[in-house]
């Protein structure tokens, strides 16, 4: 599971730290693959002394203990009586009313099994207390040890209903599976689920946490839209390793999955993240991973501000692999790498971007002060009569020193070249490399290929075909080697501006020649200049 995005050899000290980190991740990975608890037990098994009974000393049927399964009477008083160490609470099929938070902290080995059980929180008007959670299992200063929650449904279909379903802080061993929140969360309270491992060696799995109906965009008494209603959050108290698998988060107002600002490891595997505001997936951390999710934006509500696909917030050696991002109705960029990221790799992404009346949405955007970023493999298809839009935008500032490498990437589609992103790829950063880059963009309005404003960039073994100039260069020290540059409309393969200097073209096919507007020290070696 380890991966190294650094582009140079590490020092001995940094190598030791990386090896130690990888060893820790390997240990966590092995632990995560081991069942934390038996999860296939039937109702009969979990009310006996076998199966789950091997994991819990006490197994309690909450209905037999007095909980109302009809949804008429709150079950909180019964749960307060039953909570105990080494105990599993079994919820038979039924509807269970809750009107205040069930809070249990500092325990060892506590679980809830509720296949076919539905938790029905009261409306915000009837909720008791200021702690807006159904289940609060541990807190950051007094976490639990070994937490298990399996198979609960939450019904938020009534008006003015919505609390955070589960918030859990475990020292070690957190397992949450098959949780469904049905109905739109339409209160100002926090939503979804929050999951943290508070010990650096702690391991957790969240599998099949589903929020298909999302959260409403609501305003407070001052008329401001309130944030905080995400589908899944991992917060600053997370120190261990957590694997988030096969989750479904849709139409949440403040991020679909929000996992940043912690010192722990987060691995997001698979799942569907659709039409979430701010970001569908927002990740940070050291060695954290997004593996194989499906991200969709095909609906923009009137107050959705920015529906990014994936936002890499901060951290080092972050990996996004095999992401499928379909922005049918884009309202934000597909993947954004923010300034606080010291290194990241985006590999084998499959990105489709349609036309948007809302804003100029781009494919992969690398912010100006990031560290080293690699884009390896994959495909970006960017279509429609939009007003421009870059498939890749690589930004820079005066403080930027680390390069970006793009290799083995294909860019297709008929996006036009109106102002606001005329180039398919724009690179404002020094020392970047484009290797085996293929661009096929026959769109109208002077659609261009690759614009280089940074210095000392390389284009190697690439094939760029666009309506207007395939290559625009204003920087110095550019080298183009063994590549094919061709304009569909017969423009020169490359245009060099007066600020260009020390430019070298070696062994290329440069259809329709080079348009030199005053470059200094241009060198052309063994190139071909076909006219068609």
PyMOL commands that set and color helices and strands:
alter all, ss='L'
color gray80, all
select helices_A, chain A and resi 12-33+43-46+51-54+76-82
alter helices_A, ss='H'
color red, helices_A
select strands_A, chain A and resi 58-61+70-74+87-90+94-98+102-104+108-121+133-137+145-155+164-170+174-182+193-197+203-211+232-234+241-245+248-250+257-259+265-269+272-274+278-286+289-291+294-296+307-316+318-321+324-327+335-341+343-353+364-366+372-382+392-394+404-412+423-427+433-441+448-452+458-460+463-466+471-473+479-481+484-487+494-496+501-506+509-510+514-516+520-525
alter strands_A, ss='S'
color yellow, strands_A
deselect
rebuild
show_as cartoon
